[in-house]
Amino acid sequence: MTTSVLSSTVAERQELALWVHSRLCAEYGAPFAFFSTKDPLSELISSLLSHRTRNQDSHRAYQELRARFPTWDAVRDAPTAEVEEAIGACTWPEQKAPRLQQVLREVSQRCNGPCHLEFLAELPIPEARAWLEQLPGVGPKTSAAVLLFSTLRRPAMPVDSHHHRVAQRLGLIGPKVGEAAAHAQLAALLPPDWDAQQVYDHHEALMFHGQKCCYFHTPACGRCVVLARCPFGQARVQ
């Protein structure tokens, strides 16, 4: 029997989240190797370039930026037109180039020196995320990505569109909860003592499920390993 998110308790959704985690981690082969070895500032720049851009294009833009400029301070101080040319592979380079430089200037000013974010390792995660989210264009997904995906390896969970879709269909969050608000709600369902690897596995497992089974259009509910407890899937296969 499935329970709607509107009538389920937090404890019931926490239990469901852990059940889903176990099933999907087994299905997709967790633990997953971290895909990134970037320092936190490089991860921030990479994340900002990736907004509304295909992965291969944002990767190309990032690699060209690193090839042309020796440091992030050099990117900050370069003519904006040169930065825009370097990141031409991503969407809206004319908007992202000045935004990147604005972010780098603010990081320098707030750190009172060269651009870096290693000090975030010493802050409690809510404070580190709040610090990042004061930067232009940085929201919950980007702040979590910087902390988790970078060499900081802090247990902050980003929620991408696939993760969000799977969570909604399972009833872990309500149907009107947006991606930004979903970060806090979904994080609250996970054990507070989970380390970065466990949080990463959770994010990756739900993301993989959205990519490989729980498609936006025509999801493959018939072969879904969490169908038994998915209200959306149960309604489709009846």
C-alpha positions in Angstrom: 0.0 0.0 0.0 1.3 3.5 -0.9 0.8 6.6 1.1 0.5 10.1 -0.3 3.0 12.7 0.9 0.1 14.9 2.1 -1.0 12.2 4.6 2.4 10.6 5.5 4.4 11.6 8.6 8.0 12.7 8.5 9.0 9.4 10.1 7.2 7.5 7.3 8.9 9.5 4.6 12.3 9.0 6.3 11.7 5.3 6.3 10.7 5.4 2.7 13.8 7.4 1.7 16.1 4.8 3.3 14.2 2.0 1.6 14.5 3.7 -1.7 18.2 4.4 -1.1 18.9 0.8 -0.4 17.0 -0.5 -3.5 18.5 2.1 -5.9 22.0 1.8 -4.6 21.9 -1.9 -5.1 20.3 -1.5 -8.6 23.0 1.0 -9.8 26.0 -0.3 -8.1 26.9 2.0 -5.1 29.2 3.1 -3.7 29.8 5.4 -6.6 33.3 7.0 -7.3 33.3 10.7 -7.0 33.4 12.1 -10.5 35.2 15.4 -9.7 38.5 16.2 -8.2 38.3 20.0 -8.4 39.1 22.3 -5.6 36.0 24.2 -4.3 36.5 27.4 -6.2 37.0 25.5 -9.5 33.9 23.4 -8.7 31.9 26.7 -8.2 33.1 28.0 -11.6 32.3 24.7 -13.3 28.8 24.7 -11.7 28.0 28.2 -12.8 29.1 27.4 -16.4 26.8 24.3 -16.4 23.6 26.2 -15.8 21.2 25.4 -18.6 24.1 23.9 -20.6 24.8 20.3 -21.8 27.5 18.7 -19.8 29.9 18.3 -22.7 29.5 21.9 -23.7 30.1 23.3 -20.1 33.1 20.9 -19.8 34.6 22.3 -23.0 34.0 25.9 -21.8 35.6 25.1 -18.4 38.7 23.5 -20.1 39.2 26.4 -22.4 38.9 28.9 -19.5 41.6 26.9 -17.6 43.8 26.7 -20.7 43.7 30.5 -21.4 44.1 31.8 -17.9 46.7 30.5 -15.3 44.6 31.3 -12.2 41.1 32.3 -11.2 42.5 35.7 -10.2 43.6 36.1 -13.8 40.0 35.3 -14.9 38.7 37.9 -12.5 41.0 40.6 -13.8 40.9 39.8 -17.6 38.9 41.8 -20.1 35.4 40.5 -20.0 35.4 39.9 -23.8 38.3 37.5 -23.4 36.5 35.5 -20.8 33.3 35.5 -22.9 35.3 34.2 -25.9 36.9 31.4 -23.7 33.5 30.1 -22.5 31.8 30.4 -25.9 30.9 26.7 -25.9 28.4 27.2 -23.1 25.0 28.8 -23.3 24.8 32.6 -22.8 28.5 33.3 -22.5 27.7 37.0 -22.7 25.9 36.7 -19.4 28.1 34.2 -17.7 31.4 35.9 -18.4 30.6 39.1 -16.4 28.8 37.0 -13.7 31.9 34.8 -13.2 34.0 37.8 -12.8 31.6 39.4 -10.4 31.6 36.2 -8.3 35.4 36.1 -8.3 35.6 39.7 -7.3 33.2 39.1 -4.4 35.1 36.0 -3.3 38.4 38.1 -3.3 36.8 40.9 -1.3 35.2 38.7 1.3 38.4 36.7 1.7 40.5 39.8 1.6 43.0 38.2 -0.8 43.5 35.8 -3.6 40.4 33.8 -4.7 39.9 30.5 -2.7 37.2 28.6 -0.9 39.2 26.1 1.2 38.1 27.8 4.4 34.6 26.4 3.9 35.9 23.1 5.2 36.0 24.7 8.7 32.4 26.1 8.7 29.3 24.1 9.7 27.5 23.1 6.6 24.6 25.4 6.9 27.0 28.4 7.4 29.1 27.3 4.4 26.0 27.0 2.2 24.7 30.4 3.4 28.1 32.0 2.6 28.1 30.6 -0.9 24.4 31.5 -1.5 25.2 35.1 -0.9 27.2 35.1 -4.2 25.5 36.1 -7.4 23.7 33.2 -9.2 24.4 30.7 -6.4 21.4 28.8 -5.1 20.9 25.6 -3.0 21.9 23.2 -5.8 25.2 25.0 -6.6 26.1 25.5 -2.9 25.6 21.8 -2.2 27.5 20.8 -5.3 30.5 22.9 -4.3 30.6 21.3 -0.9 29.9 17.7 -1.9 31.5 17.3 -5.4 34.7 19.3 -4.7 37.7 18.1 -2.8 36.0 19.4 0.4 33.8 16.2 0.3 31.2 17.7 2.7 27.8 15.9 3.1 25.6 18.5 1.5 23.0 17.0 -1.0 22.3 18.7 -4.3 19.0 18.0 -6.0 19.0 18.0 -9.8 15.9 17.7 -12.0 16.1 13.8 -12.2 16.5 13.5 -8.4 13.6 15.9 -7.9 11.3 14.1 -10.3 11.9 10.7 -8.7 11.4 12.1 -5.2 8.1 13.7 -6.2 6.7 10.6 -7.9 7.6 8.5 -4.8 5.9 11.0 -2.5 9.0 12.0 -0.6 8.1 15.6 -1.4 4.8 17.2 -2.4 3.8 17.8 -6.1 4.2 21.5 -5.9 7.6 21.6 -4.1 10.2 23.2 -6.4 13.8 22.1 -6.8 15.1 24.9 -4.5 12.7 24.1 -1.7 13.3 20.4 -2.2 16.9 20.6 -1.0 16.0 21.2 2.6 13.0 18.8 2.7 14.9 15.9 1.1 18.0 16.4 3.2 15.8 16.3 6.4 14.8 12.8 5.4 18.4 11.5 5.6 20.2 10.4 8.7 22.2 13.5 10.1 25.3 11.4 10.7 25.7 10.3 7.0 29.1 11.0 5.6 29.8 12.5 2.1 30.0 9.1 0.4 26.5 8.1 1.7 25.0 11.5 0.7 26.7 11.2 -2.7 25.4 7.7 -3.2 21.9 8.8 -2.4 22.0 11.7 -4.9 23.6 9.7 -7.6 21.3 6.7 -7.2 18.1 8.8 -7.5 19.7 10.8 -10.4 20.6 7.5 -12.2 17.1 6.2 -11.7 15.6 9.3 -13.3 18.0 9.0 -16.2 17.6 5.3 -16.8 14.1 4.3 -15.7 11.9 7.1 -14.3 11.9 9.2 -17.4 10.1 12.5 -17.7 8.1 11.1 -20.6 6.9 7.4 -20.6 8.7 6.2 -17.5 9.5 2.5 -17.4 7.4 1.7 -14.4 7.1 -2.0 -15.3 10.8 -2.6 -14.6 11.2 -0.1 -11.7 12.8 -1.6 -8.6 10.8 0.8 -6.3 7.5 0.4 -8.0 5.9 -1.4 -5.0 6.1 1.9 -3.0 5.6 4.5 -5.8 2.1 6.1 -5.9 2.8 7.5 -9.4 3.9 4.1 -10.8 1.1 2.2 -9.1 -1.4 4.5 -10.7 0.1 3.9 -14.1 0.3 0.1 -14.1 -3.1 -0.6 -12.7 
